Amino acid sequence: MPAPVFDTPDDRAGSAWLAREGRARQGEVLVALLSRYNHEVRTPLNTVMSWTHLLQQGKVDSARSQHVADVLARCTREQAAMLDAFVDDGRAVLGALQLDPVGLRIEDLVVHALERAEPVARLRHVSFRVPLRRDLAGIDGDERRLRRLLHRLLLAVTGRAPDGAVIDVSSHAEAGSVLLRIDGPAAAGDWSDAALLDLRISSFLADQLAAELSIDGTAGRAAVGLRWLAAP
């Protein structure tokens, strides 16, 4: 049976896709997620195995022992972080996250996400323009998952931006809702398969976090938006 053809990015990965196809294609997303995790975890795992083998063979002299310890510690942290993200993403796709909702402010979440995205932005010579509203109502949500969601969306838009681009991160209120938009120029013609997978996972996660993810299909732009009901 041929895969359905969609007209807009939101039909392929946003809330529109989730409402129309998401649960039916849940298995495909999980398989793609597993394949990516299997690929990404092998680099740090191979490093750990190689150094461990040399240690067992007594081929690491005392002068290099601190370096080896640092490498093993870094690789172990990377594997732990990847495993944590993989399990969280899988639970989001299955609708099985255990949430810890608290009152939050959009600007605090964005500041944290921008700090995490800074190394990638600096590498790409991309900058952020952040005209956030400070008087918006708060939202209720799981802080750790929302931070991860915003970071992922920032990286998705940054990944399509040309070198030297400026990406706008803005927020406003509308009809009892709080909206966040990440909008930048796009160098590539369309979202890559890897970016679409991230956006589909983000749609599942946003749904669990009582948010709605939209993806803008304007030519030459890479833009995503999140909408929450304002906290009472």
C-alpha positions in Angstrom: 0.0 0.0 0.0 1.6 3.3 -1.0 2.5 5.9 1.7 0.0 8.8 1.8 1.0 12.0 0.1 0.8 15.2 2.2 0.9 18.7 0.9 2.4 20.7 3.8 5.1 20.2 6.5 2.4 20.2 9.2 0.6 17.3 7.3 3.9 15.4 7.4 5.1 16.0 11.0 3.0 18.5 13.0 -0.3 18.3 14.9 -2.2 17.8 11.6 -0.1 14.7 10.9 -0.5 13.4 14.5 -4.3 13.8 14.3 -4.5 12.2 10.9 -1.8 9.5 10.8 0.3 9.6 14.0 -1.1 6.7 16.0 -1.6 4.6 12.9 2.1 5.0 12.0 3.3 4.8 15.6 5.2 1.6 14.8 7.1 3.2 11.9 8.3 6.0 14.2 9.4 3.6 16.9 11.4 1.5 14.3 13.1 4.7 13.0 13.8 5.8 16.5 15.4 2.5 17.4 17.5 2.5 14.2 18.8 5.9 15.0 19.6 5.1 18.6 21.4 1.9 17.5 23.5 4.0 15.1 24.3 6.8 17.5 25.2 4.8 20.5 27.9 2.7 18.7 30.4 5.5 18.5 30.8 6.1 22.2 30.3 2.4 22.9 33.1 1.4 20.5 35.4 3.9 22.2 34.7 2.5 25.6 35.2 -1.1 24.3 38.5 -0.2 22.6 40.0 1.6 25.7 38.7 -1.2 28.0 40.4 -3.8 25.8 43.7 -1.9 26.0 43.4 -1.5 29.8 42.8 -5.3 30.1 45.9 -6.0 28.0 48.0 -3.6 30.2 48.8 -1.5 27.2 48.0 1.9 28.8 50.9 3.4 30.6 50.4 5.5 33.8 51.1 8.8 32.0 47.9 8.2 29.9 45.7 6.8 32.6 44.0 10.2 33.4 43.3 10.8 29.7 41.8 7.3 29.4 39.7 7.9 32.5 38.4 11.2 31.1 37.5 9.6 27.8 35.6 6.7 29.5 33.8 9.1 31.7 32.7 11.3 28.8 31.6 8.4 26.7 29.6 6.9 29.6 27.9 10.3 30.1 27.0 10.4 26.4 25.6 6.9 26.4 23.5 7.6 29.6 22.2 10.8 28.0 21.3 9.1 24.7 19.6 6.2 26.6 17.6 8.7 28.7 16.5 10.6 25.6 15.7 7.3 23.7 13.5 5.9 26.5 11.8 9.3 26.9 11.1 9.5 23.1 9.8 6.0 23.0 7.4 6.6 25.9 6.2 9.8 24.2 5.4 8.0 21.0 3.5 5.3 23.0 1.7 8.0 25.1 3.2 6.5 28.2 5.2 9.4 29.8 4.9 9.9 33.5 4.6 13.6 33.8 5.4 16.0 36.7 3.5 19.2 35.8 4.4 22.4 37.5 3.7 26.1 36.8 6.2 27.5 34.2 7.0 30.6 32.3 7.8 30.4 28.6 10.7 32.8 28.8 12.5 30.7 31.4 12.1 27.6 29.2 13.4 29.4 26.1 16.4 30.8 27.9 17.5 27.3 28.9 16.9 25.9 25.4 18.9 28.7 23.8 21.8 28.0 26.2 21.8 24.4 25.1 21.6 25.3 21.4 24.4 27.9 21.6 27.3 25.5 20.6 25.5 24.4 17.5 24.4 27.9 16.6 28.0 29.2 17.1 29.4 26.5 14.9 26.9 27.5 12.1 27.4 31.2 12.8 23.6 31.4 13.5 22.2 33.9 16.0 18.9 34.2 17.8 16.6 37.2 18.0 14.4 36.8 21.1 11.6 39.4 21.4 9.8 37.4 24.2 6.8 38.9 26.0 7.5 39.1 29.7 3.8 39.7 30.7 2.4 36.4 29.3 0.4 34.0 31.5 2.2 30.9 32.7 1.6 27.4 31.5 1.4 24.0 33.3 3.9 21.4 32.1 6.7 19.0 32.8 9.8 21.2 33.0 12.4 18.6 31.9 10.4 17.4 28.9 9.4 20.9 27.8 13.1 22.0 27.9 14.0 19.0 25.8 11.2 19.7 23.4 12.1 23.4 22.9 15.8 22.4 22.4 14.9 19.9 19.8 12.7 22.4 17.9 15.5 25.0 18.0 17.9 22.5 16.5 15.5 21.5 13.8 15.1 25.1 12.6 18.8 25.9 13.1 19.7 22.8 11.1 17.9 24.2 8.0 19.3 27.7 8.4 22.1 29.0 6.1 25.3 30.1 7.8 25.0 33.5 9.3 21.2 33.4 9.6 19.1 35.1 12.3 16.4 33.0 13.9 13.5 34.7 15.6 12.1 33.2 18.8 8.9 35.0 19.8 5.9 34.6 22.1 2.5 36.1 22.4 -1.0 35.5 23.7 -4.1 34.6 21.7 -7.6 33.7 22.8 -6.6 32.2 26.2 -3.5 30.5 24.7 0.2 31.1 24.9 2.1 30.7 21.6 5.8 30.3 20.9 7.2 30.5 17.4 10.7 29.7 16.1 11.2 31.1 12.6 14.2 31.3 10.4 15.3 31.2 6.8 15.8 27.8 5.2 18.8 26.9 3.0 17.5 23.5 2.1 14.5 22.8 0.0 12.7 20.7 2.5 13.0 19.0 5.9 15.3 16.1 5.9 14.1 12.6 6.9 16.1 13.0 10.2 14.4 16.4 10.9 11.0 15.0 10.1 11.5 12.1 12.5 12.5 14.6 15.2 9.4 16.7 14.4 7.1 13.7 14.5 8.5 12.6 17.9 8.0 16.3 19.0 4.4 16.1 17.9 3.8 13.0 20.1 5.7 14.7 23.0 3.8 18.0 22.5 0.5 16.1 22.6 1.5 14.5 25.9 2.4 17.9 27.3 -1.0 19.4 26.3 0.6 21.5 23.5 0.0 21.7 19.8 2.9 21.7 17.3 2.5 23.4 14.0 5.1 23.5 11.2 5.1 26.3 8.7 5.4 25.5 5.0 6.2 29.0 3.7 8.7 28.8 0.9 12.3 29.6 2.0 11.4 29.5 5.7 11.8 26.9 8.5 9.3 27.7 11.2 7.6 25.8 14.1 5.0 26.9 16.6 3.8 25.6 19.9 0.5 26.5 21.5 -0.6 25.9 25.1 -3.7 26.8 27.0 -2.7 29.5 29.5 -2.6 28.3 33.1 -5.7 29.4 35.1 
